[in-house]
Amino acid sequence: MGPKRYALVEPEAVLQAAGARIAFGSDWPVDPLDQWFALKVAATRTAAPDAGPEFAGSLTSQPVMGRAAALRAMTMGAAYILRMEKDIGSLEVGKLADMIVLDRNVFDIPAEDLANVKVEQTMVGGRIVLP
């Protein structure tokens, strides 16, 4: 008897299509604290290449989320859950100027490559804190 494969139910795309507000977070320390990997999983419904043969292929029968919807869940959705949507979650006049500059456009790369995105610069409160 091989390793058990548990059925995961992650209906974010179904709920989002029905009009629900989606917020992404992290299961850290259970899962790596890696939002780019989370974006890749949302967009592909596949595990890491080194996860093992029992996790090959689609993780669930649930549909994938679009990249824009997943990024919205990571930013605006998470800010809403924190009750901080007036201060964070999107770049707007009057909000904190927290943002990152990426090494590539996440909308122009293959979905499987999303986990390899790197942050080149981080700004907090409008000031560069990490080049």
Buried (B, 14 or more C-beta within 10 A) or exposed (E): EEEEEEEEEBBBBEBBEEEEEBBBEBEEEEEBEBBBBBBBBBBBBBBEEEEEEEBEEEBEEBEBBBBEBBBBBBBBBBBBBEEEBEEBBEEEEEBBEBEBEEEEEBEEEEBEEBBEBEEEEBBEEEEEEEE
